[in-house]
Amino acid sequence: MRHQAHELPHMTVDSQDFRDALSRFASGVTVITGLDSDGTPVGVTVSAFASLSLDPPLVLFCLGLRTAKLDAYASHGAVAVNILAEDQHAVSELFASQRTDKFATVGFCQGDNGCAVLDGCLASLECAIVNSHVGGDHLAIIGRVERVHRGVAAAPLLRFRGRYAALGNPGS
Ligand SMILES: Cc1cc2nc3c(=O)[nH]c(=O)nc-3n(C[C@H](O)[C@H](O)[C@H](O)COP(=O)(O)O)c2cc1C
């Protein structure tokens, strides 16, 4: 059977409807860490994270173009993706804040690639940045996973409808 291309009517999507619909896609929460050009650790909370390829092992995350120190995540070659556990709500809030001393109150060690591997996470992935692509007001960044740290055996921190949630306890 031949598939026919249908002309879709041009519709403007209401931005509030769009955000609300996207917020209904439940996700985990990560903190992406990197290094500034002078070697200072940086980190940002990111829920727009996905697996991309198994062989080679690739992951994908998206950062707003206005993210502070965007180059530290996109251009300096290396990041660590830290997947948060359900008791790391405060860590998520810390790395989503504008604070300049984000690493003063969290435990971490330095990964082989120099980026911060945070204590208490479910897993951390050390990545080499291989590509990035601007999509609207965000940058999609692709990393090749070079080292995997298995972390604590715990439940994940989740994000759903603009709130933190836990497995089996939606919207709490
Ligand atoms: C749960 C949660 C998930 C977030 N996910 C993203 C994301 O996927 N991409 C993004 O650019 N910002 C995301 N943010 C917002 C950033 O963490 C925040 O805007 C950023 O840290 C602002 O600080 P900075 O620009 O000084 O780094 C998220 C925030 C929270 C609390």
The ligand as an ORCA input file, in Angstrom:
! r2SCAN-3c Opt
* xyz 0 1
  C      13.891     18.750     37.696
  C      14.544     19.755     36.777
  C      14.836     19.373     35.468
  C      15.467     20.273     34.587
  N      15.778     19.872     33.313
  C      16.414     20.724     32.482
  C      16.796     20.305     31.174
  O      16.543     19.168     30.771
  N      17.480     21.182     30.388
  C      17.789     22.447     30.823
  O      18.406     23.201     30.073
  N      17.435     22.878     32.052
  C      16.762     22.041     32.894
  N      16.424     22.454     34.148
  C      16.742     23.820     34.551
  C      18.182     23.992     34.904
  O      18.628     23.051     35.873
  C      18.389     25.438     35.428
  O      17.759     26.312     34.566
  C      19.784     25.844     35.424
  O      20.508     25.150     36.369
  C      19.865     27.339     35.731
  O      21.099     27.644     36.232
  P      22.373     28.050     35.320
  O      21.877     28.580     34.012
  O      23.042     29.059     36.172
  O      23.160     26.774     35.153
  C      15.792     21.588     35.038
  C      15.490     21.955     36.363
  C      14.877     21.054     37.227
  C      14.591     21.465     38.639
*
